[in-house]
Amino acid sequence: MFSGNIPAELGNLSHLTELQMGGNLLSGEIPKEIGNLASLQIAMNLSCNNLSGSIPPQLGNLILLEYLYLDNNHLSGEIPSTFANLSSLLGCNFSYNDLTGPLPSVQLFQNMSISSFMGNKGLCGGPLGNCTGSTPFDTFPSPVGSMDAPRGKIITIVAAVIGGVSLVLIAVILYVMKCHPVDMVASSPDKDISSLDSDIYFPPKEGFTFQDLVEATNNFHDTFVIGRGAVGTVYKAVLQSTQTIAVKKLASNREGNNIENSFRAEILTLGKIRHRNIVKLYGFCYHQGSNLLLYEYMARGSLGELLHGASCNLDWPTRFTIALGAAEGLAYLHHDCRPRIVHRDIKSNNILLDEKFEAHVGDFGLAKVIDMPQSKSMSAVAGSYGYIAPEYAYTMKVTEKCDIYSYGVVLLELLTGKTPVQPLEQGGDLVTWVRNYIRAHSLSSEILDSRLDLKDEITVHHMITVLKIALLCTSMSPFDRPTMREVVLMLMESNDREGYAVSPPDYDLPSKDDAL
């Protein structure tokens, strides 16, 4: 972690395209010489430091800059009127400083979310209201510790890492399920967890029994297999009602049945998630040694299979639609779920696609419920190689910023067509490969997947913009990564800017059904 003043000599780095200095102990004023960084384009992040003084008007010279983060400092004075010159700016954050005066009278500032200015009681104009009378922030309390801790530290994990929820499900099933064919029993949101002494299901409209699943999969025959993983095998099951579901048959449980209520509370939470971009968990059951999870069926399989398969034909609009859908699903888990959930294993193989190529985040086998003090810890490693955030190696703790890093890797897969694991001589992983390539060759269309239409300038420009978002998501420091809500906003703004219409593709690719 760095401390002291930002050296004025930094302004001599004329070829610098990205400046990431957030989450340190830097103090003093922002040197005006930074305004000389004419090539600065991807982002400038000075957030979560102890910087003071006014914002240099010379920063208005950074006409290529697309993202500016100055939040969580002690900056004072007005936002310079020269910021009206930042014609390339896509997003910025000035929250939790001591800024005053009107916002610059340009469209970006006038239309920005109020959260970008929160914690500055003296600011006015645009989303903050007229500059006469009180501002919306007069009623906002000051954030506890906003000046003492970086934004990324505000959301912390109370307990140590929790993993293997799929394995936990088995143990819970052993504890609460009876060994007989079952009728579907709908769960009640108001039911006391401690009273769960019978069969638990989160059922679809029509109930079915274990025997129905056996018949639908021909006793779980290999011809019905649509996926295999470390904790089980997934089968396609077409029931007599013609409803198609995915059945994950878990590996046998060796942990016994002494499971505490807190674990069951987490499982009930996962079962109640309902969002268009989250794979639905219909139910689970235990019968004669078989541990089954019942999921919504995804006809197109996983993004990883489609993207890295020999016959990939996903055009850029479809890839972008998938990226946006997955981001919205993750944003729901991080911000709107109660309690909030960290997925812990985001990867292209865990983003499943329905018949219309809409993305659904799936496989919550390592999911971690946060904001629950009674959560227990397990020893499972969080994530898959190539997707794991660098800080996990030395903290062994998981926050939502780990999911954001993994999502950034998926974005890079969509953009480059490359797998997350690369040869050691090329860096060993996709994030390193991309950053090394940009250092050697600059940010150009040559880094993009050659299977895409790279002759269309609008398409290429949009892809480069999304690539910059991916680089933000995969920043080495978790404090430099945006939130998933910010990622969704950036993706939508990039889409509006280029005039793309996010809609299902009008072409057809083989679905999982064609293989059965």
Buried (B, 14 or more C-beta within 10 A) or exposed (E): EEEEEBEEEBBEBEEBBBBBBBBBEBBEBBBBBBBBBBBBBBBBBBBBBBBBEBBBBBBBBBEBBBBBBBBBBBBBBBBBBBBBBBEEBBBBBBBBBBBBBBBBEBEBBEEBBBEBBBBBBBBBBBBBBEBEEEBBBEEEEEBEEBBEBBBBBEBEBEBBBBBBBBBBBBBBBBBBBEEEEBEBBEBEEEEEEEEBEEBBBBBBEEBBBBEBBBBBBEEBEEEBBBBEBEBBBBBBBBBEEEBBBBBBBBBEBEEEEEBEBBBBBBBBBBBEBEBEBBBBBBBBBBBEEBBBBBBBBBBBBBBBBBBBBEEBEBEBBBBBBBBBBBBBBBBBBBEEBEEBBBBBBBBBBBBBBBBEBBBBBBBBBBBBBBEBEEBBEBEBBBBBEBBBBBBBEEBEBBBBBBBBBBBBBBBBBBBBBBBBBBEEEEBBBBBEBBBEBBEEEEBEBEBBBEEBEBEEEEBBEBBBBBBBBBBBBBBBBBBBBBBBBBBBBBBBBBBEEBEBEBEEBEEEBEBBBEEE
